[in-house]
Amino acid sequence: MSDRIKALIALGIFTFMSTLDGSIVNIALPTMSKELHVSTSQITWVVTIYLIVISAIVLIFGRLGDLIGKSRIARIGWGIFILGSALAGLNFGWGLGFLLFARVIQAIGASMFMATGFGIISEIFPPESRARALSISAMFVSVGSIAGPALGGLILQVASWNYIFWINVPIGILAWIFGNHALPKEKTSGKWSDIDFKGGTLMTSVIVLLFLALNFGQALGWTNPLIIIGALLGFILFGIFILTEKKVAQPLLDLGIFKSKLFSMSIIMALFNFTVAMFSSILLPFYLQDFRNYGPGLAGMIMMAYPVAMLIASPLAGSAADKMDKEIVTFVGISGIVLSQLGYLLINPHSAPWLVVVILLIQGMSMGIFQSPNNALIMETVDRKYLGIAGSVNSLARNMAFVLGTSLATLILFTAMSNQLGYKVTTYLHNQPDVFLHGFHVAFYFSTFLVLVTWVLGLFRLLGRKK
């Protein structure tokens, strides 16, 4: 087995574990809440803090990878992630505070190899096979994020919640041993002190403020002064960040990469499509378990259609993209995602399980077809010296989409339910299931609109290139 393949597999395994850890915890939250003696709102920080920390610092490590070596950053990240996983599984009466500390450690490690993975793959694989390699990485990302609840439920059936984190330790160590020597040796072009700390601090503050406002908006109300002030301050700091990056000699984020319409449009399309993907991941469990009264096991099996379809489609799409026009392949994928969102609008109180499975299969295959060549297009538009920061921007867009998708899906669902009833609703109403189905359809009307925007962007990108 060549070093390229070894490095790709090792990067894929760690990417899978990091994205899995962003979603696998969800199903264990009720159990963890009881055992740690904390409220539901408190325990959700186990998920929130992980996503916020990754998003807040991923650009910093992307830039560091360009300066001191992407392989070096990835190796350090692997070790930190394994350490954080081991700590997160400990439960010696130290409570929620220690678990959140461990999750921060995990997130720091995850952000380091998330920021550098795309760049390393783009360096070690030539253009004629790059899309296929990136498709394998994308497959690990998507399957990890979608398969979390199903795998978490399986672990909880046979073991305690601690093993949701501890399972990363032996797998991570084996992946580290397997792939450590396969990572490329790079010539460094800078040092730690060359990093734009001012820009990094500003960007971290922007992400934290906006994500906290989004996270607390539903609980405190969107007109709450704290939410408004936090959001405004976040946007103000983002403006200052843009002005700062234009002036410094070695910026954290070289804004010149956004001058490429292909790069900017590909990032926006990835952001929108991952946001749309979270709608089905969040809303379908409510429909299957609460509305249709299916057991967790059957619901989990139905939901697995998405990652299985993506598992099959991603490498095939990557191989096709290496031989065909990547922009045509991505457009085919986006068109399939549009069809899947229209399919969710057809779901009714009597829809057969096979219909839901078919819709999930269409969406999973379409996301696999879109994602692989889109990632390749993103990485092809930047100079080699900016591969690290380009990869970290791509990872940031993906993580932002996970947070945006989760928040928007629940916000639209409960807002539509509240509007129909005339009072505030924040949970599933077992005595009024029709109200839920109304909110369910309203949410998917929005997701359909969002993916149609992506479809139009893809069409413009395709026609503009042809012109």
Buried (B, 14 or more C-beta within 10 A) or exposed (E): EEEBBBBBBBBBBBBBBBBBBBBBBBBBBEBBBEBBEBEEEEBBBBBBBBBBBBBBBBBBBBBBBBBBBBBBBBBBBBBBBBBBBBBBBBBEEEEBEBBBBBBBBBBBBBBBBBBBBBBBBBBBBEEEEBBBBBBBBBBBBBBBBBBBBBBBBEBBEEEBBBBBBBBBBEBBEEBBEBBBEBBEEBEEEBEEEBBBEBBBBBBBBBBBBBBBBBBBBBEEEBEBEEBEEBBEBBEEBBEBBEEBBEEEEEBBBBEEBEEBEBBBBBBBBBBBBBBBBBBBBBBBBBBBBBBBEBEBEEBBBBBBBBBBBBBBBBBBBBBBBBEBBBBBBBBBBBBBBBBBBBBBBEBEEEBEBEBBBBBBBBBBBBBBBBBBBBBBBBBBBBEEEBBBBBBBBBBBBBBBBBBBBBBBBBBBBBBBBBEBEEEEBEEBBEEBBEBBBBBBBBBBBBBBEBBBEBBEBBEEBBEEEEE
